[in-house]
Amino acid sequence: MNFKPYLYFALPIALIAPTIAAGVQQDPVAPTYTETNTSANSNMGYGGVKWTLGDSLVPELVAGYRFASVTNNGATQGGDLSMSVKITGKTQLNNLIHLGKLRAKYFNGIDYLQGEVGGGWDFAKNGVFAGVSAQGPFVNTGVDYDFTGVNSFSKSFSPYAGFNSIGIYSKPHKYLTKADTCPAAKAANLAANAAIINQETWLIASAAYNAARDLGCQAIHPNI
């Protein structure tokens, strides 16, 4: 096979590659980055105290576990499972501590403030309840509705507020992807693609492309 026509076409590519790379050295192009949103799980146990309006001044103790997913822009959602106990202050051991409410919640919001909706079982009233609440840095407040039917409609609402160890969630960092910014390699790639006539010509054009890519990229990114 006569390779001369292919050599006449491909060899100039190898000759101009250093010139392209030299131009890159004189006018380098800064690398660009593509941002990709990320998320991370933040699961933790917590403790706190809670006061219910119209109840004892002695706070209830609350212990729970919180499952959260936090994105790099602060969007936060997850679930919460907790249990409260009442300290009666009575001297009898069997009356000193009473079980309060077993509660499950779903929450959604941002890293420093989440709205919550949930419900559970009230051991003191032996019935089901549901409630809405809000969680801020170390503060929780909300209102529950009692479905036992023992009280009137208005008295079935139980507003409460308290403090706990849940602070502001940490946001994960964005994932950065560096884009290709080597004009010499891109120019040689176009020329090499145009020169692909058969396998023999492709080998010559590919060598020219690799030379330009290496020279161009190293001129811009010497650490690569």
C-alpha positions, 0 to 999 in steps of 0.5 A: 500500500502506498502511504505517501498520500497519508503521510503528506496529510498527517505529518503537518499535524505533528509539525504544527503541534509544538506551535499550538502548544507554544501558543498555549504557553503564551496565553494559558487558559485557567482550568474550569470546574463543574459543581456537583451537589452532594449529600451526607447522612448525619445520624445522632443520639440526643437528650433534652428536657421538655415542659408541657403547658398546664403540666408540672413545672418539673420538666420531662426528660427526653432521649432520642435518635435522629436520622438526617440527610443534609445536602451541600445547600443545606436542605435537610430531611429525615426521621426522629424517634424519641421517648419521654419520661416524667419525674414525679418527685414522689418518694415512692420508687414505683411512682418516681418515674412515669413513662411519657410519650413514645414519638416518631417524627418526619422532619424537613427544612434547612440545616438550622431549622426543620418543621416536624410532623409525627405522632405516637403513644401516650403511656400516661393517657393510654392513647394515640396522639399526633403533633406538629413541631419545629426544631431550631438550634438546641430548641424544640417547640410544638403542639400535640393533639390527644385522640383518647377522647378523655378531654374536650376538643380544646383541652385535647391540645397540649403545647410544649417547648424544650431544649435539647442537644440538636444543633445546626447540621454541618453541610457537606462540601460540593464535589468539583470536577475539573473540565478539559481546558487544553486547546492544543489537545482539542485542536489536535484531536479535531485534526486527528479525527479528520485524518482518520482514513484508515488504520495506518493513517490513524496511527500517525494522526494519533501520535500527533494528537498525543504530542500536542495534548501532552505539551499543551496540558503540561504548559497549563497544568504542570502538575498533571 
